[in-house]
Amino acid sequence: MKNLTPLNRNKGLKGTTTFGCLIFLILAGALAYGGFKIGEAFWNYFEVRYKVQEALNWAVAGSYKTEVQISEKVIVNVAATGVELKPRNIKIQQTKDSLIIHVFWERKVEFPYHSFPMKFNVTLTEEKRWEKGPLILK
């Protein structure tokens, strides 16, 4: 019967456990890096959405605003997040009682040796309060 002391037990493996651990750590690191980069893009999406909501709240309050004024406000607000919009990235639709803002843009997520384009869009609707006076919260 062989003596199975801790020194003799791992004698036949010859480093395969270490190599497997190394591969696992490399894959886990690559997935964490990719998740971080894509997560950063989605975090930026929610920042842009918040800034568009601010512009929409400004647009529906107070007095009448033109579509050009609203577009400029959206562009200025969103620029604070690092996303550069052009007027062609913004579509404004008005009905009798509501205002709808569509904003769309593309962001490239940079990886080593490859960039991955991601397309985002935000559509928000709010009731116009131009002639109704200030908003009253109960």
C-alpha positions as CSV (number, residue, x, y, z in Angstrom):
1,M,0.0,0.0,0.0
2,K,1.3,3.4,-1.0
3,N,1.9,6.1,1.6
4,L,-0.5,9.0,0.8
5,T,1.1,11.8,2.7
6,P,0.3,15.3,1.5
7,L,3.6,15.5,-0.4
8,N,2.9,12.3,-2.4
9,R,-0.8,12.9,-3.0
10,N,-0.3,15.7,-5.6
11,K,2.8,14.2,-7.2
12,G,1.0,13.1,-10.5
13,L,-0.8,16.4,-11.3
14,K,2.3,18.3,-12.5
15,G,0.9,21.8,-12.4
16,T,-2.4,21.3,-14.2
17,T,-4.3,22.9,-11.3
18,T,-2.2,26.0,-11.4
19,F,-2.7,26.3,-15.2
20,G,-6.5,25.9,-14.8
21,C,-6.6,28.5,-12.1
22,L,-4.6,30.9,-14.3
23,I,-7.0,30.4,-17.3
24,F,-10.0,30.9,-14.9
25,L,-8.5,34.2,-13.5
26,I,-7.7,35.5,-17.1
27,L,-11.3,34.7,-18.2
28,A,-12.8,36.3,-15.0
29,G,-10.6,39.4,-15.5
30,A,-11.7,39.7,-19.1
31,L,-15.4,39.4,-18.2
32,A,-15.0,41.9,-15.4
33,Y,-13.3,44.4,-17.8
34,G,-16.0,43.9,-20.4
35,G,-18.7,44.2,-17.9
36,F,-17.2,47.4,-16.5
37,K,-16.9,49.0,-20.0
38,I,-20.5,48.1,-21.0
39,G,-21.8,49.1,-17.5
40,E,-20.1,52.5,-17.9
41,A,-22.0,53.0,-21.2
42,F,-25.3,52.1,-19.6
43,W,-24.6,54.4,-16.6
44,N,-24.0,57.2,-19.1
45,Y,-27.4,56.3,-20.7
46,F,-29.2,56.9,-17.4
47,E,-27.4,60.2,-17.0
48,V,-28.5,61.3,-20.4
49,R,-32.1,60.2,-19.7
50,Y,-32.1,62.3,-16.5
51,K,-30.8,65.3,-18.3
52,V,-33.4,64.9,-21.1
53,Q,-36.1,64.7,-18.3
54,E,-34.8,68.0,-16.9
55,A,-35.0,69.7,-20.3
56,L,-38.5,68.2,-20.8
57,N,-39.7,69.5,-17.4
58,W,-38.3,73.0,-18.3
59,A,-40.0,72.8,-21.7
60,V,-43.5,72.0,-20.5
61,A,-43.4,74.6,-17.6
62,G,-44.0,78.3,-17.9
63,S,-44.7,79.8,-21.2
64,Y,-44.6,78.4,-24.8
65,K,-41.2,77.3,-26.1
66,T,-40.3,76.7,-29.7
67,E,-38.8,73.4,-30.9
68,V,-35.5,75.1,-31.5
69,Q,-35.4,76.4,-27.9
70,I,-36.2,72.9,-26.6
71,S,-33.6,71.2,-28.8
72,E,-30.9,73.7,-27.7
73,K,-31.8,73.1,-24.0
74,V,-31.6,69.3,-24.5
75,I,-28.2,69.7,-26.2
76,V,-26.8,71.9,-23.4
77,N,-28.1,69.6,-20.7
78,V,-26.8,66.4,-22.2
79,A,-23.4,68.0,-22.9
80,A,-22.8,67.9,-19.2
81,T,-22.7,64.0,-19.4
82,G,-20.1,64.0,-22.1
83,V,-22.5,63.0,-24.9
84,E,-22.4,65.4,-27.9
85,L,-25.8,65.6,-29.6
86,K,-26.6,67.4,-32.8
87,P,-30.1,68.8,-33.7
88,R,-30.6,65.8,-36.0
89,N,-30.3,63.5,-32.9
90,I,-33.4,65.1,-31.4
91,K,-37.0,64.8,-32.5
92,I,-39.8,66.7,-30.9
93,Q,-43.4,65.9,-31.3
94,Q,-46.2,68.0,-29.9
95,T,-49.8,67.2,-29.5
96,K,-52.5,69.5,-28.0
97,D,-51.8,68.5,-24.5
98,S,-48.3,66.8,-24.5
99,L,-44.8,67.1,-25.6
100,I,-42.7,64.1,-26.6
101,I,-38.9,64.3,-26.9
102,H,-37.0,61.5,-28.8
103,V,-33.2,61.5,-28.4
104,F,-30.9,59.0,-30.0
105,W,-27.2,58.6,-30.1
106,E,-24.4,56.1,-30.6
107,R,-21.5,55.4,-28.3
108,K,-18.4,53.3,-29.1
109,V,-17.2,51.1,-26.3
110,E,-13.5,50.8,-26.7
111,F,-11.8,47.4,-26.1
112,P,-8.3,46.5,-27.0
113,Y,-8.1,45.8,-30.7
114,H,-11.9,46.4,-31.2
115,S,-14.5,49.0,-30.6
116,F,-18.1,48.0,-30.1
117,P,-20.8,50.5,-31.2
118,M,-23.9,50.7,-29.0
119,K,-27.0,52.6,-30.0
120,F,-29.2,54.3,-27.4
121,N,-32.4,56.2,-27.5
122,V,-34.6,57.9,-25.0
123,T,-38.3,58.8,-25.5
124,L,-40.0,60.9,-22.8
125,T,-43.5,62.4,-22.7
126,E,-44.9,65.1,-20.4
127,E,-48.1,67.0,-20.2
128,K,-47.9,70.6,-21.3
129,R,-48.5,73.2,-18.5
130,W,-48.0,76.3,-20.6
131,E,-51.4,77.8,-20.1
132,K,-52.4,75.9,-16.9
133,G,-50.3,77.8,-14.4
134,P,-47.7,76.3,-12.0
135,L,-47.6,72.6,-11.1
136,I,-49.2,72.0,-7.7
137,L,-48.2,68.9,-5.8
138,K,-50.5,67.5,-3.2
